[in-house]
């Protein structure tokens, strides 16, 4: 696919199950976030946990008619367990678990307030129905003539996927790979398993190490025992000050800390903590260490000398075509918590739908080759940006300083840099560059297609649009107008040409 502007609202890739959506100008981004009808009418789908796929809407409407639920709405779910959990979350609002033709969901009287509460819960926990499962339901019930044809793996898909993930992590046993219907559900399930084990020991405090993905932050803010007390944020995870702050918190509350969650590196500033030091603190105080290597990919970094368990979005890099939502939890067999996770995770994970699994299996054979091409391209793009007079700061896995040293301690080879880099401009507003850039623009990363994003406008819109929010972001070292680029597999010269054109 040549590098070119993509019209507003078109899926990326341009297929029924594409996980990204084109937002080609800052007006489009802001209109999308503010629900401007002039913008939203062009957007029929988006990143599936944030925008309800049209097939999910159609399946919910068909289900409501079949169950004669006039005046009710339904959020379809990935399992009966997810439906029960959603119903409990919505209480005391009127809601009930419903099922029809192997599909499950939660029904409630029509209304925006409860609809968006349910949407937000499913977004955080990854409990939404797969678009492919909705498609199959509609075909079974005569609402669609057939499913959209697509390549799929003709063989034992679970073994192929789990084996590839295990190898990516350098793991000896694919049985320690637990598949999930999304990377977010992998995070939620690992957190729930660890939190339950630690609450039994009287430990409820959780540490967020670094500025993490918004739904990971939301899990800690909403699902810890007493969020106002039990969620603790440590900024600047790669700095001496950040590590000193973490040590001070352990010295004060070590016997109450359930665990630490971090990304290695973080998103979008690509900061890598001192994983060995964090692991030593956790082990000395009986805390569980959960780490997410998705930004760089487990093919590029080895976190298992340190983390007790890894969470990973397979939507990134493993499903490099960009049309599968999937995740995994991988247990460190040498962790003292390995037995607990093996026993507990199946009770928290949402299943990966069979057609998503076979579609993932058809792509995962390209995992290593895609990662190698992306690594080479990223090095070339960074070299270009570092010398461009319009570029101010660049954040990437090998940025000079302590973070680089921490990253190299994990890197499997010197060129294992990953797709993600972020940068700010010197004298021009973000929109000047973003609107002109002849690149695909939308959420997600780790695709064969390069993707540009004004990341904080899409993940923390409420903060970047207020003076107080921008001050808070700047105070913790997160530039509000940072641009995030996920480098893809196009020829590096073409990516650089598109960037140079927009920076003129």
Secondary structure, 3 states (H helix, E strand, C coil): CCCCCCCCCCEECCCCCCCEECCCCHHHHHHHHCCCHHHHCCCCCCCCCCCCCHHHHHHHHHHHHHCCCCCEEEEEECCHHHHHHHHHHHCCCCCEEEEECCEEEEEEECCHHHHHHHHHHHHHHCCECCHHHHHHHHHHCCCCCCCCCCCCCCCCHHHHHHHHHHHHCCCCCHHHEEEECCHHHHHHHHHHHHHHHHHCCCCCEEEEECCCCHHHHHHHHHHCCCHHHHEEEECCCCCHHHHHHHHHHHHHHHHHEEEEEEECCCCCCCCCCCHHHHHHHHHHHCCEEEEECCCCCCCCECCCCCCCEEEEECCCCCCCCCCCCCEEEEECCCCCCHHHHHHHHHHCCCCCCHHHHHHHHHHHHHHHHHHHHHHHHHHHHHHHHHCCCCEEEEECCCCCCHHHHHHHCCECCCCCCCCEEEEEECCCCHHHHHHHCCCEECCCCCCCCCEEECHHHHHCHHHHCCHHHHHHHHHCCCCCCCEEEECCCCCHHHHHHHHHHHHC
